[in-house]
Amino acid sequence: MPTPSWLTLLLIVLILIGVAVGRVPGLHMNRASIALVGATLLLLRGALTLTQAFAALDLNTLTLLFAM
């Protein structure tokens, strides 16, 4: 079921605010977990397909992060 565009926009705004703030008080979530939960919610709501999600991954950045 496709999600309404206003709901998708609201979800993206909430994700960006959460990542900008860095933590969600009371939930013990850091930036990485906020981004992961946000991406999962976008996938579950149908706003993003798996193909689009995989295409958005930057393997060079992931390699750098995992090498740290």
PDBQT receptor file of N, H, CA, C and O in Angstrom, charges set to zero:
ATOM      1  N   MET A   1       0.837  -1.173   0.000  1.00  0.00    +0.000 N 
ATOM      2  CA  MET A   1       0.000   0.000   0.000  1.00  0.00    +0.000 C 
ATOM      3  C   MET A   1       0.884   1.239   0.000  1.00  0.00    +0.000 C 
ATOM      4  O   MET A   1       1.650   1.443   0.942  1.00  0.00    +0.000 OA
ATOM      5  N   PRO A   2       0.797   2.070  -1.032  1.00  0.00    +0.000 N 
ATOM      6  CA  PRO A   2       1.634   3.274  -1.074  1.00  0.00    +0.000 C 
ATOM      7  C   PRO A   2       1.240   4.250   0.033  1.00  0.00    +0.000 C 
ATOM      8  O   PRO A   2       0.069   4.400   0.383  1.00  0.00    +0.000 OA
ATOM      9  N   THR A   3       2.240   4.886   0.550  1.00  0.00    +0.000 N 
ATOM     10  H   THR A   3       3.191   4.764   0.266  1.00  0.00    +0.000 HD
ATOM     11  CA  THR A   3       2.017   5.824   1.640  1.00  0.00    +0.000 C 
ATOM     12  C   THR A   3       1.688   7.213   1.095  1.00  0.00    +0.000 C 
ATOM     13  O   THR A   3       2.216   7.591   0.049  1.00  0.00    +0.000 OA
ATOM     14  N   PRO A   4       0.835   7.983   1.767  1.00  0.00    +0.000 N 
ATOM     15  CA  PRO A   4       0.562   9.349   1.314  1.00  0.00    +0.000 C 
ATOM     16  C   PRO A   4       1.836  10.189   1.353  1.00  0.00    +0.000 C 
ATOM     17  O   PRO A   4       2.690   9.990   2.217  1.00  0.00    +0.000 OA
ATOM     18  N   SER A   5       1.958  11.114   0.428  1.00  0.00    +0.000 N 
ATOM     19  H   SER A   5       1.264  11.275  -0.274  1.00  0.00    +0.000 HD
ATOM     20  CA  SER A   5       3.186  11.898   0.332  1.00  0.00    +0.000 C 
ATOM     21  C   SER A   5       3.412  12.762   1.566  1.00  0.00    +0.000 C 
ATOM     22  O   SER A   5       4.561  12.985   1.949  1.00  0.00    +0.000 OA
ATOM     23  N   TRP A   6       2.345  13.259   2.202  1.00  0.00    +0.000 N 
ATOM     24  H   TRP A   6       1.412  13.078   1.891  1.00  0.00    +0.000 HD
ATOM     25  CA  TRP A   6       2.542  14.098   3.393  1.00  0.00    +0.000 C 
ATOM     26  C   TRP A   6       3.079  13.280   4.557  1.00  0.00    +0.000 C 
ATOM     27  O   TRP A   6       3.846  13.788   5.375  1.00  0.00    +0.000 OA
ATOM     28  N   LEU A   7       2.679  12.010   4.633  1.00  0.00    +0.000 N 
ATOM     29  H   LEU A   7       2.056  11.597   3.968  1.00  0.00    +0.000 HD
ATOM     30  CA  LEU A   7       3.172  11.147   5.701  1.00  0.00    +0.000 C 
ATOM     31  C   LEU A   7       4.645  10.803   5.480  1.00  0.00    +0.000 C 
ATOM     32  O   LEU A   7       5.431  10.753   6.427  1.00  0.00    +0.000 OA
ATOM     33  N   THR A   8       5.002  10.569   4.236  1.00  0.00    +0.000 N 
ATOM     34  H   THR A   8       4.364  10.609   3.467  1.00  0.00    +0.000 HD
ATOM     35  CA  THR A   8       6.401  10.310   3.905  1.00  0.00    +0.000 C 
ATOM     36  C   THR A   8       7.256  11.524   4.226  1.00  0.00    +0.000 C 
ATOM     37  O   THR A   8       8.337  11.394   4.800  1.00  0.00    +0.000 OA
ATOM     38  N   LEU A   9       6.777  12.695   3.859  1.00  0.00    +0.000 N 
ATOM     39  H   LEU A   9       5.899  12.801   3.392  1.00  0.00    +0.000 HD
ATOM     40  CA  LEU A   9       7.510  13.927   4.143  1.00  0.00    +0.000 C 
ATOM     41  C   LEU A   9       7.672  14.132   5.650  1.00  0.00    +0.000 C 
ATOM     42  O   LEU A   9       8.750  14.506   6.111  1.00  0.00    +0.000 OA
ATOM     43  N   LEU A  10       6.621  13.891   6.408  1.00  0.00    +0.000 N 
ATOM     44  H   LEU A  10       5.746  13.587   6.033  1.00  0.00    +0.000 HD
ATOM     45  CA  LEU A  10       6.682  14.022   7.861  1.00  0.00    +0.000 C 
ATOM     46  C   LEU A  10       7.696  13.042   8.456  1.00  0.00    +0.000 C 
ATOM     47  O   LEU A  10       8.462  13.403   9.349  1.00  0.00    +0.000 OA
ATOM     48  N   LEU A  11       7.699  11.817   7.965  1.00  0.00    +0.000 N 
ATOM     49  H   LEU A  11       7.077  11.524   7.239  1.00  0.00    +0.000 HD
ATOM     50  CA  LEU A  11       8.633  10.812   8.449  1.00  0.00    +0.000 C 
ATOM     51  C   LEU A  11      10.075  11.217   8.156  1.00  0.00    +0.000 C 
ATOM     52  O   LEU A  11      10.943  11.081   9.017  1.00  0.00    +0.000 OA
ATOM     53  N   ILE A  12      10.332  11.709   6.955  1.00  0.00    +0.000 N 
ATOM     54  H   ILE A  12       9.627  11.820   6.255  1.00  0.00    +0.000 HD
ATOM     55  CA  ILE A  12      11.681  12.136   6.585  1.00  0.00    +0.000 C 
ATOM     56  C   ILE A  12      12.129  13.317   7.439  1.00  0.00    +0.000 C 
ATOM     57  O   ILE A  12      13.278  13.368   7.878  1.00  0.00    +0.000 OA
ATOM     58  N   VAL A  13      11.225  14.264   7.676  1.00  0.00    +0.000 N 
ATOM     59  H   VAL A  13      10.291  14.223   7.319  1.00  0.00    +0.000 HD
ATOM     60  CA  VAL A  13      11.561  15.420   8.521  1.00  0.00    +0.000 C 
ATOM     61  C   VAL A  13      11.896  14.960   9.938  1.00  0.00    +0.000 C 
ATOM     62  O   VAL A  13      12.857  15.448  10.532  1.00  0.00    +0.000 OA
ATOM     63  N   LEU A  14      11.122  14.036  10.481  1.00  0.00    +0.000 N 
ATOM     64  H   LEU A  14      10.341  13.640   9.999  1.00  0.00    +0.000 HD
ATOM     65  CA  LEU A  14      11.398  13.524  11.826  1.00  0.00    +0.000 C 
ATOM     66  C   LEU A  14      12.735  12.787  11.885  1.00  0.00    +0.000 C 
ATOM     67  O   LEU A  14      13.463  12.899  12.871  1.00  0.00    +0.000 OA
ATOM     68  N   ILE A  15      13.056  12.041  10.841  1.00  0.00    +0.000 N 
ATOM     69  H   ILE A  15      12.465  11.950  10.040  1.00  0.00    +0.000 HD
ATOM     70  CA  ILE A  15      14.340  11.343  10.787  1.00  0.00    +0.000 C 
ATOM     71  C   ILE A  15      15.483  12.356  10.761  1.00  0.00    +0.000 C 
ATOM     72  O   ILE A  15      16.463  12.209  11.491  1.00  0.00    +0.000 OA
ATOM     73  N   LEU A  16      15.359  13.379   9.923  1.00  0.00    +0.000 N 
ATOM     74  H   LEU A  16      14.563  13.498   9.329  1.00  0.00    +0.000 HD
ATOM     75  CA  LEU A  16      16.416  14.385   9.824  1.00  0.00    +0.000 C 
ATOM     76  C   LEU A  16      16.583  15.157  11.128  1.00  0.00    +0.000 C 
ATOM     77  O   LEU A  16      17.708  15.459  11.525  1.00  0.00    +0.000 OA
ATOM     78  N   ILE A  17      15.491  15.478  11.792  1.00  0.00    +0.000 N 
ATOM     79  H   ILE A  17      14.577  15.234  11.470  1.00  0.00    +0.000 HD
ATOM     80  CA  ILE A  17      15.582  16.164  13.087  1.00  0.00    +0.000 C 
ATOM     81  C   ILE A  17      16.271  15.254  14.104  1.00  0.00    +0.000 C 
ATOM     82  O   ILE A  17      17.128  15.705  14.863  1.00  0.00    +0.000 OA
ATOM     83  N   GLY A  18      15.901  13.992  14.117  1.00  0.00    +0.000 N 
ATOM     84  H   GLY A  18      15.205  13.625  13.500  1.00  0.00    +0.000 HD
ATOM     85  CA  GLY A  18      16.531  13.048  15.041  1.00  0.00    +0.000 C 
ATOM     86  C   GLY A  18      18.021  12.895  14.796  1.00  0.00    +0.000 C 
ATOM     87  O   GLY A  18      18.804  12.828  15.743  1.00  0.00    +0.000 OA
ATOM     88  N   VAL A  19      18.418  12.839  13.530  1.00  0.00    +0.000 N 
ATOM     89  H   VAL A  19      17.781  12.893  12.760  1.00  0.00    +0.000 HD
ATOM     90  CA  VAL A  19      19.840  12.723  13.203  1.00  0.00    +0.000 C 
ATOM     91  C   VAL A  19      20.568  14.021  13.555  1.00  0.00    +0.000 C 
ATOM     92  O   VAL A  19      21.701  13.981  14.035  1.00  0.00    +0.000 OA
ATOM     93  N   ALA A  20      19.933  15.169  13.323  1.00  0.00    +0.000 N 
ATOM     94  H   ALA A  20      19.012  15.202  12.933  1.00  0.00    +0.000 HD
ATOM     95  CA  ALA A  20      20.560  16.455  13.643  1.00  0.00    +0.000 C 
ATOM     96  C   ALA A  20      20.741  16.623  15.147  1.00  0.00    +0.000 C 
ATOM     97  O   ALA A  20      21.781  17.105  15.597  1.00  0.00    +0.000 OA
ATOM     98  N   VAL A  21      19.735  16.228  15.926  1.00  0.00    +0.000 N 
ATOM     99  H   VAL A  21      18.891  15.836  15.560  1.00  0.00    +0.000 HD
ATOM    100  CA  VAL A  21      19.822  16.349  17.384  1.00  0.00    +0.000 C 
ATOM    101  C   VAL A  21      20.828  15.336  17.932  1.00  0.00    +0.000 C 
ATOM    102  O   VAL A  21      21.580  15.642  18.857  1.00  0.00    +0.000 OA
ATOM    103  N   GLY A  22      20.838  14.158  17.373  1.00  0.00    +0.000 N 
ATOM    104  H   GLY A  22      20.226  13.910  16.622  1.00  0.00    +0.000 HD
ATOM    105  CA  GLY A  22      21.819  13.152  17.761  1.00  0.00    +0.000 C 
ATOM    106  C   GLY A  22      21.318  12.087  18.703  1.00  0.00    +0.000 C 
ATOM    107  O   GLY A  22      21.867  10.986  18.734  1.00  0.00    +0.000 OA
ATOM    108  N   ARG A  23      20.288  12.384  19.476  1.00  0.00    +0.000 N 
ATOM    109  H   ARG A  23      19.842  13.278  19.451  1.00  0.00    +0.000 HD
ATOM    110  CA  ARG A  23      19.733  11.406  20.411  1.00  0.00    +0.000 C 
ATOM    111  C   ARG A  23      18.245  11.646  20.560  1.00  0.00    +0.000 C 
ATOM    112  O   ARG A  23      17.758  12.768  20.415  1.00  0.00    +0.000 OA
ATOM    113  N   VAL A  24      17.537  10.577  20.850  1.00  0.00    +0.000 N 
ATOM    114  H   VAL A  24      17.932   9.666  20.968  1.00  0.00    +0.000 HD
ATOM    115  CA  VAL A  24      16.119  10.690  21.172  1.00  0.00    +0.000 C 
ATOM    116  C   VAL A  24      15.996  10.433  22.669  1.00  0.00    +0.000 C 
ATOM    117  O   VAL A  24      16.212   9.308  23.119  1.00  0.00    +0.000 OA
ATOM    118  N   PRO A  25      15.653  11.461  23.447  1.00  0.00    +0.000 N 
ATOM    119  CA  PRO A  25      15.588  11.281  24.903  1.00  0.00    +0.000 C 
ATOM    120  C   PRO A  25      14.584  10.191  25.296  1.00  0.00    +0.000 C 
ATOM    121  O   PRO A  25      13.467  10.141  24.781  1.00  0.00    +0.000 OA
ATOM    122  N   GLY A  26      15.001   9.342  26.198  1.00  0.00    +0.000 N 
ATOM    123  H   GLY A  26      15.908   9.383  26.615  1.00  0.00    +0.000 HD
ATOM    124  CA  GLY A  26      14.127   8.291  26.696  1.00  0.00    +0.000 C 
ATOM    125  C   GLY A  26      14.151   7.014  25.877  1.00  0.00    +0.000 C 
ATOM    126  O   GLY A  26      13.701   5.975  26.358  1.00  0.00    +0.000 OA
ATOM    127  N   LEU A  27      14.662   7.060  24.658  1.00  0.00    +0.000 N 
ATOM    128  H   LEU A  27      15.028   7.905  24.267  1.00  0.00    +0.000 HD
ATOM    129  CA  LEU A  27      14.687   5.860  23.815  1.00  0.00    +0.000 C 
ATOM    130  C   LEU A  27      16.079   5.264  23.668  1.00  0.00    +0.000 C 
ATOM    131  O   LEU A  27      16.221   4.164  23.133  1.00  0.00    +0.000 OA
ATOM    132  N   HIS A  28      17.099   5.960  24.128  1.00  0.00    +0.000 N 
ATOM    133  H   HIS A  28      16.983   6.853  24.562  1.00  0.00    +0.000 HD
ATOM    134  CA  HIS A  28      18.483   5.493  24.031  1.00  0.00    +0.000 C 
ATOM    135  C   HIS A  28      18.853   5.167  22.584  1.00  0.00    +0.000 C 
ATOM    136  O   HIS A  28      19.401   4.101  22.303  1.00  0.00    +0.000 OA
ATOM    137  N   MET A  29      18.552   6.086  21.671  1.00  0.00    +0.000 N 
ATOM    138  H   MET A  29      18.106   6.952  21.899  1.00  0.00    +0.000 HD
ATOM    139  CA  MET A  29      18.875   5.911  20.256  1.00  0.00    +0.000 C 
ATOM    140  C   MET A  29      19.911   6.951  19.858  1.00  0.00    +0.000 C 
ATOM    141  O   MET A  29      19.759   8.136  20.153  1.00  0.00    +0.000 OA
ATOM    142  N   ASN A  30      20.969   6.497  19.185  1.00  0.00    +0.000 N 
ATOM    143  H   ASN A  30      21.093   5.534  18.945  1.00  0.00    +0.000 HD
ATOM    144  CA  ASN A  30      21.946   7.434  18.658  1.00  0.00    +0.000 C 
ATOM    145  C   ASN A  30      21.658   7.689  17.180  1.00  0.00    +0.000 C 
ATOM    146  O   ASN A  30      20.664   7.200  16.644  1.00  0.00    +0.000 OA
ATOM    147  N   ARG A  31      22.525   8.449  16.529  1.00  0.00    +0.000 N 
ATOM    148  H   ARG A  31      23.333   8.846  16.964  1.00  0.00    +0.000 HD
ATOM    149  CA  ARG A  31      22.282   8.823  15.127  1.00  0.00    +0.000 C 
ATOM    150  C   ARG A  31      22.167   7.604  14.211  1.00  0.00    +0.000 C 
ATOM    151  O   ARG A  31      21.304   7.562  13.334  1.00  0.00    +0.000 OA
ATOM    152  N   ALA A  32      23.026   6.625  14.413  1.00  0.00    +0.000 N 
ATOM    153  H   ALA A  32      23.727   6.659  15.125  1.00  0.00    +0.000 HD
ATOM    154  CA  ALA A  32      23.004   5.443  13.548  1.00  0.00    +0.000 C 
ATOM    155  C   ALA A  32      21.702   4.665  13.699  1.00  0.00    +0.000 C 
ATOM    156  O   ALA A  32      21.120   4.229  12.706  1.00  0.00    +0.000 OA
ATOM    157  N   SER A  33      21.250   4.492  14.922  1.00  0.00    +0.000 N 
ATOM    158  H   SER A  33      21.723   4.846  15.728  1.00  0.00    +0.000 HD
ATOM    159  CA  SER A  33      20.008   3.742  15.119  1.00  0.00    +0.000 C 
ATOM    160  C   SER A  33      18.797   4.531  14.632  1.00  0.00    +0.000 C 
ATOM    161  O   SER A  33      17.833   3.940  14.146  1.00  0.00    +0.000 OA
ATOM    162  N   ILE A  34      18.834   5.855  14.754  1.00  0.00    +0.000 N 
ATOM    163  H   ILE A  34      19.617   6.335  15.149  1.00  0.00    +0.000 HD
ATOM    164  CA  ILE A  34      17.744   6.682  14.223  1.00  0.00    +0.000 C 
ATOM    165  C   ILE A  34      17.672   6.528  12.707  1.00  0.00    +0.000 C 
ATOM    166  O   ILE A  34      16.586   6.366  12.150  1.00  0.00    +0.000 OA
ATOM    167  N   ALA A  35      18.821   6.577  12.039  1.00  0.00    +0.000 N 
ATOM    168  H   ALA A  35      19.703   6.708  12.492  1.00  0.00    +0.000 HD
ATOM    169  CA  ALA A  35      18.853   6.431  10.585  1.00  0.00    +0.000 C 
ATOM    170  C   ALA A  35      18.391   5.040  10.160  1.00  0.00    +0.000 C 
ATOM    171  O   ALA A  35      17.657   4.903   9.181  1.00  0.00    +0.000 OA
ATOM    172  N   LEU A  36      18.813   4.016  10.887  1.00  0.00    +0.000 N 
ATOM    173  H   LEU A  36      19.409   4.127  11.682  1.00  0.00    +0.000 HD
ATOM    174  CA  LEU A  36      18.426   2.644  10.551  1.00  0.00    +0.000 C 
ATOM    175  C   LEU A  36      16.932   2.421  10.738  1.00  0.00    +0.000 C 
ATOM    176  O   LEU A  36      16.280   1.831   9.877  1.00  0.00    +0.000 OA
ATOM    177  N   VAL A  37      16.392   2.886  11.847  1.00  0.00    +0.000 N 
ATOM    178  H   VAL A  37      16.922   3.365  12.546  1.00  0.00    +0.000 HD
ATOM    179  CA  VAL A  37      14.951   2.754  12.091  1.00  0.00    +0.000 C 
ATOM    180  C   VAL A  37      14.170   3.564  11.062  1.00  0.00    +0.000 C 
ATOM    181  O   VAL A  37      13.136   3.110  10.572  1.00  0.00    +0.000 OA
ATOM    182  N   GLY A  38      14.654   4.752  10.733  1.00  0.00    +0.000 N 
ATOM    183  H   GLY A  38      15.494   5.120  11.132  1.00  0.00    +0.000 HD
ATOM    184  CA  GLY A  38      13.984   5.582   9.734  1.00  0.00    +0.000 C 
ATOM    185  C   GLY A  38      13.955   4.927   8.363  1.00  0.00    +0.000 C 
ATOM    186  O   GLY A  38      12.926   4.937   7.687  1.00  0.00    +0.000 OA
ATOM    187  N   ALA A  39      15.083   4.357   7.952  1.00  0.00    +0.000 N 
ATOM    188  H   ALA A  39      15.918   4.349   8.502  1.00  0.00    +0.000 HD
ATOM    189  CA  ALA A  39      15.126   3.670   6.661  1.00  0.00    +0.000 C 
ATOM    190  C   ALA A  39      14.197   2.462   6.655  1.00  0.00    +0.000 C 
ATOM    191  O   ALA A  39      13.527   2.193   5.658  1.00  0.00    +0.000 OA
ATOM    192  N   THR A  40      14.159   1.741   7.760  1.00  0.00    +0.000 N 
ATOM    193  H   THR A  40      14.703   1.959   8.570  1.00  0.00    +0.000 HD
ATOM    194  CA  THR A  40      13.262   0.591   7.867  1.00  0.00    +0.000 C 
ATOM    195  C   THR A  40      11.803   1.020   7.773  1.00  0.00    +0.000 C 
ATOM    196  O   THR A  40      11.005   0.369   7.099  1.00  0.00    +0.000 OA
ATOM    197  N   LEU A  41      11.452   2.115   8.449  1.00  0.00    +0.000 N 
ATOM    198  H   LEU A  41      12.100   2.644   8.997  1.00  0.00    +0.000 HD
ATOM    199  CA  LEU A  41      10.072   2.612   8.378  1.00  0.00    +0.000 C 
ATOM    200  C   LEU A  41       9.709   3.043   6.957  1.00  0.00    +0.000 C 
ATOM    201  O   LEU A  41       8.590   2.801   6.504  1.00  0.00    +0.000 OA
ATOM    202  N   LEU A  42      10.644   3.678   6.256  1.00  0.00    +0.000 N 
ATOM    203  H   LEU A  42      11.553   3.875   6.624  1.00  0.00    +0.000 HD
ATOM    204  CA  LEU A  42      10.375   4.067   4.869  1.00  0.00    +0.000 C 
ATOM    205  C   LEU A  42      10.160   2.836   3.989  1.00  0.00    +0.000 C 
ATOM    206  O   LEU A  42       9.303   2.844   3.106  1.00  0.00    +0.000 OA
ATOM    207  N   LEU A  43      10.932   1.790   4.228  1.00  0.00    +0.000 N 
ATOM    208  H   LEU A  43      11.628   1.784   4.945  1.00  0.00    +0.000 HD
ATOM    209  CA  LEU A  43      10.746   0.549   3.467  1.00  0.00    +0.000 C 
ATOM    210  C   LEU A  43       9.407  -0.104   3.793  1.00  0.00    +0.000 C 
ATOM    211  O   LEU A  43       8.698  -0.553   2.893  1.00  0.00    +0.000 OA
ATOM    212  N   LEU A  44       9.065  -0.157   5.067  1.00  0.00    +0.000 N 
ATOM    213  H   LEU A  44       9.641   0.208   5.798  1.00  0.00    +0.000 HD
ATOM    214  CA  LEU A  44       7.810  -0.797   5.469  1.00  0.00    +0.000 C 
ATOM    215  C   LEU A  44       6.587  -0.031   4.984  1.00  0.00    +0.000 C 
ATOM    216  O   LEU A  44       5.567  -0.643   4.671  1.00  0.00    +0.000 OA
ATOM    217  N   ARG A  45       6.666   1.281   4.915  1.00  0.00    +0.000 N 
ATOM    218  H   ARG A  45       7.495   1.778   5.169  1.00  0.00    +0.000 HD
ATOM    219  CA  ARG A  45       5.540   2.098   4.463  1.00  0.00    +0.000 C 
ATOM    220  C   ARG A  45       5.414   2.118   2.936  1.00  0.00    +0.000 C 
ATOM    221  O   ARG A  45       4.426   2.627   2.407  1.00  0.00    +0.000 OA
ATOM    222  N   GLY A  46       6.395   1.575   2.230  1.00  0.00    +0.000 N 
ATOM    223  H   GLY A  46       7.198   1.162   2.659  1.00  0.00    +0.000 HD
ATOM    224  CA  GLY A  46       6.322   1.539   0.777  1.00  0.00    +0.000 C 
ATOM    225  C   GLY A  46       6.807   2.811   0.114  1.00  0.00    +0.000 C 
ATOM    226  O   GLY A  46       6.631   2.986  -1.091  1.00  0.00    +0.000 OA
ATOM    227  N   ALA A  47       7.415   3.703   0.883  1.00  0.00    +0.000 N 
ATOM    228  H   ALA A  47       7.558   3.561   1.862  1.00  0.00    +0.000 HD
ATOM    229  CA  ALA A  47       7.926   4.951   0.318  1.00  0.00    +0.000 C 
ATOM    230  C   ALA A  47       9.240   4.725  -0.412  1.00  0.00    +0.000 C 
ATOM    231  O   ALA A  47       9.670   5.568  -1.200  1.00  0.00    +0.000 OA
ATOM    232  N   LEU A  48       9.877   3.593  -0.154  1.00  0.00    +0.000 N 
ATOM    233  H   LEU A  48       9.528   2.908   0.486  1.00  0.00    +0.000 HD
ATOM    234  CA  LEU A  48      11.174   3.267  -0.723  1.00  0.00    +0.000 C 
ATOM    235  C   LEU A  48      11.181   1.778  -1.029  1.00  0.00    +0.000 C 
ATOM    236  O   LEU A  48      10.754   0.968  -0.206  1.00  0.00    +0.000 OA
ATOM    237  N   THR A  49      11.664   1.419  -2.209  1.00  0.00    +0.000 N 
ATOM    238  H   THR A  49      12.011   2.077  -2.878  1.00  0.00    +0.000 HD
ATOM    239  CA  THR A  49      11.764   0.000  -2.554  1.00  0.00    +0.000 C 
ATOM    240  C   THR A  49      13.144  -0.517  -2.163  1.00  0.00    +0.000 C 
ATOM    241  O   THR A  49      14.067   0.261  -1.921  1.00  0.00    +0.000 OA
ATOM    242  N   LEU A  50      13.271  -1.834  -2.105  1.00  0.00    +0.000 N 
ATOM    243  H   LEU A  50      12.521  -2.466  -2.302  1.00  0.00    +0.000 HD
ATOM    244  CA  LEU A  50      14.578  -2.411  -1.791  1.00  0.00    +0.000 C 
ATOM    245  C   LEU A  50      15.613  -2.051  -2.844  1.00  0.00    +0.000 C 
ATOM    246  O   LEU A  50      16.777  -1.817  -2.519  1.00  0.00    +0.000 OA
ATOM    247  N   THR A  51      15.202  -2.007  -4.089  1.00  0.00    +0.000 N 
ATOM    248  H   THR A  51      14.257  -2.197  -4.354  1.00  0.00    +0.000 HD
ATOM    249  CA  THR A  51      16.118  -1.637  -5.168  1.00  0.00    +0.000 C 
ATOM    250  C   THR A  51      16.623  -0.215  -4.973  1.00  0.00    +0.000 C 
ATOM    251  O   THR A  51      17.814   0.048  -5.138  1.00  0.00    +0.000 OA
ATOM    252  N   GLN A  52      15.732   0.701  -4.626  1.00  0.00    +0.000 N 
ATOM    253  H   GLN A  52      14.764   0.487  -4.492  1.00  0.00    +0.000 HD
ATOM    254  CA  GLN A  52      16.140   2.081  -4.371  1.00  0.00    +0.000 C 
ATOM    255  C   GLN A  52      17.047   2.169  -3.152  1.00  0.00    +0.000 C 
ATOM    256  O   GLN A  52      18.002   2.946  -3.142  1.00  0.00    +0.000 OA
ATOM    257  N   ALA A  53      16.755   1.382  -2.131  1.00  0.00    +0.000 N 
ATOM    258  H   ALA A  53      15.979   0.751  -2.140  1.00  0.00    +0.000 HD
ATOM    259  CA  ALA A  53      17.579   1.400  -0.923  1.00  0.00    +0.000 C 
ATOM    260  C   ALA A  53      18.992   0.898  -1.219  1.00  0.00    +0.000 C 
ATOM    261  O   ALA A  53      19.968   1.495  -0.765  1.00  0.00    +0.000 OA
ATOM    262  N   PHE A  54      19.104  -0.185  -1.971  1.00  0.00    +0.000 N 
ATOM    263  H   PHE A  54      18.311  -0.669  -2.339  1.00  0.00    +0.000 HD
ATOM    264  CA  PHE A  54      20.428  -0.695  -2.317  1.00  0.00    +0.000 C 
ATOM    265  C   PHE A  54      21.171   0.267  -3.234  1.00  0.00    +0.000 C 
ATOM    266  O   PHE A  54      22.390   0.399  -3.129  1.00  0.00    +0.000 OA
ATOM    267  N   ALA A  55      20.461   0.935  -4.126  1.00  0.00    +0.000 N 
ATOM    268  H   ALA A  55      19.470   0.827  -4.211  1.00  0.00    +0.000 HD
ATOM    269  CA  ALA A  55      21.100   1.901  -5.019  1.00  0.00    +0.000 C 
ATOM    270  C   ALA A  55      21.621   3.115  -4.253  1.00  0.00    +0.000 C 
ATOM    271  O   ALA A  55      22.559   3.772  -4.706  1.00  0.00    +0.000 OA
ATOM    272  N   ALA A  56      21.030   3.420  -3.109  1.00  0.00    +0.000 N 
ATOM    273  H   ALA A  56      20.268   2.887  -2.742  1.00  0.00    +0.000 HD
ATOM    274  CA  ALA A  56      21.446   4.583  -2.320  1.00  0.00    +0.000 C 
ATOM    275  C   ALA A  56      22.684   4.305  -1.476  1.00  0.00    +0.000 C 
ATOM    276  O   ALA A  56      23.286   5.241  -0.950  1.00  0.00    +0.000 OA
ATOM    277  N   LEU A  57      23.074   3.055  -1.334  1.00  0.00    +0.000 N 
ATOM    278  H   LEU A  57      22.585   2.294  -1.761  1.00  0.00    +0.000 HD
ATOM    279  CA  LEU A  57      24.253   2.724  -0.539  1.00  0.00    +0.000 C 
ATOM    280  C   LEU A  57      25.519   3.141  -1.270  1.00  0.00    +0.000 C 
ATOM    281  O   LEU A  57      25.649   2.917  -2.473  1.00  0.00    +0.000 OA
ATOM    282  N   ASP A  58      26.447   3.746  -0.548  1.00  0.00    +0.000 N 
ATOM    283  H   ASP A  58      26.341   3.928   0.430  1.00  0.00    +0.000 HD
ATOM    284  CA  ASP A  58      27.746   4.110  -1.101  1.00  0.00    +0.000 C 
ATOM    285  C   ASP A  58      28.775   3.148  -0.512  1.00  0.00    +0.000 C 
ATOM    286  O   ASP A  58      29.138   3.248   0.660  1.00  0.00    +0.000 OA
ATOM    287  N   LEU A  59      29.232   2.223  -1.335  1.00  0.00    +0.000 N 
ATOM    288  H   LEU A  59      28.937   2.142  -2.287  1.00  0.00    +0.000 HD
ATOM    289  CA  LEU A  59      30.118   1.177  -0.841  1.00  0.00    +0.000 C 
ATOM    290  C   LEU A  59      31.458   1.720  -0.371  1.00  0.00    +0.000 C 
ATOM    291  O   LEU A  59      32.054   1.162   0.550  1.00  0.00    +0.000 OA
ATOM    292  N   ASN A  60      31.948   2.797  -0.982  1.00  0.00    +0.000 N 
ATOM    293  H   ASN A  60      31.465   3.251  -1.730  1.00  0.00    +0.000 HD
ATOM    294  CA  ASN A  60      33.209   3.390  -0.525  1.00  0.00    +0.000 C 
ATOM    295  C   ASN A  60      33.074   3.922   0.901  1.00  0.00    +0.000 C 
ATOM    296  O   ASN A  60      33.971   3.731   1.722  1.00  0.00    +0.000 OA
ATOM    297  N   THR A  61      31.968   4.582   1.195  1.00  0.00    +0.000 N 
ATOM    298  H   THR A  61      31.239   4.737   0.528  1.00  0.00    +0.000 HD
ATOM    299  CA  THR A  61      31.742   5.107   2.541  1.00  0.00    +0.000 C 
ATOM    300  C   THR A  61      31.569   3.973   3.538  1.00  0.00    +0.000 C 
ATOM    301  O   THR A  61      32.116   4.030   4.640  1.00  0.00    +0.000 OA
ATOM    302  N   LEU A  62      30.820   2.948   3.170  1.00  0.00    +0.000 N 
ATOM    303  H   LEU A  62      30.376   2.902   2.275  1.00  0.00    +0.000 HD
ATOM    304  CA  LEU A  62      30.639   1.803   4.067  1.00  0.00    +0.000 C 
ATOM    305  C   LEU A  62      31.966   1.103   4.351  1.00  0.00    +0.000 C 
ATOM    306  O   LEU A  62      32.225   0.697   5.484  1.00  0.00    +0.000 OA
ATOM    307  N   THR A  63      32.800   0.963   3.332  1.00  0.00    +0.000 N 
ATOM    308  H   THR A  63      32.589   1.293   2.411  1.00  0.00    +0.000 HD
ATOM    309  CA  THR A  63      34.114   0.350   3.518  1.00  0.00    +0.000 C 
ATOM    310  C   THR A  63      34.959   1.176   4.477  1.00  0.00    +0.000 C 
ATOM    311  O   THR A  63      35.618   0.627   5.360  1.00  0.00    +0.000 OA
ATOM    312  N   LEU A  64      34.941   2.486   4.305  1.00  0.00    +0.000 N 
ATOM    313  H   LEU A  64      34.405   2.932   3.588  1.00  0.00    +0.000 HD
ATOM    314  CA  LEU A  64      35.689   3.367   5.199  1.00  0.00    +0.000 C 
ATOM    315  C   LEU A  64      35.185   3.250   6.636  1.00  0.00    +0.000 C 
ATOM    316  O   LEU A  64      35.985   3.164   7.567  1.00  0.00    +0.000 OA
ATOM    317  N   LEU A  65      33.874   3.247   6.823  1.00  0.00    +0.000 N 
ATOM    318  H   LEU A  65      33.224   3.317   6.066  1.00  0.00    +0.000 HD
ATOM    319  CA  LEU A  65      33.313   3.160   8.170  1.00  0.00    +0.000 C 
ATOM    320  C   LEU A  65      33.626   1.823   8.834  1.00  0.00    +0.000 C 
ATOM    321  O   LEU A  65      33.951   1.782  10.021  1.00  0.00    +0.000 OA
ATOM    322  N   PHE A  66      33.530   0.735   8.082  1.00  0.00    +0.000 N 
ATOM    323  H   PHE A  66      33.266   0.768   7.118  1.00  0.00    +0.000 HD
ATOM    324  CA  PHE A  66      33.813  -0.576   8.665  1.00  0.00    +0.000 C 
ATOM    325  C   PHE A  66      35.305  -0.771   8.934  1.00  0.00    +0.000 C 
ATOM    326  O   PHE A  66      35.677  -1.576   9.788  1.00  0.00    +0.000 OA
ATOM    327  N   ALA A  67      36.161  -0.043   8.216  1.00  0.00    +0.000 N 
ATOM    328  H   ALA A  67      35.858   0.611   7.522  1.00  0.00    +0.000 HD
ATOM    329  CA  ALA A  67      37.604  -0.164   8.421  1.00  0.00    +0.000 C 
ATOM    330  C   ALA A  67      38.086   0.618   9.637  1.00  0.00    +0.000 C 
ATOM    331  O   ALA A  67      39.217   0.429  10.086  1.00  0.00    +0.000 OA
ATOM    332  N   MET A  68      37.252   1.483  10.167  1.00  0.00    +0.000 N 
ATOM    333  H   MET A  68      36.333   1.637   9.802  1.00  0.00    +0.000 HD
ATOM    334  CA  MET A  68      37.672   2.317  11.310  1.00  0.00    +0.000 C 
ATOM    335  C   MET A  68      37.728   1.515  12.587  1.00  0.00    +0.000 C 
ATOM    336  O   MET A  68      38.062   2.057  13.642  1.00  0.00    +0.000 OA
TER     337      MET A  68
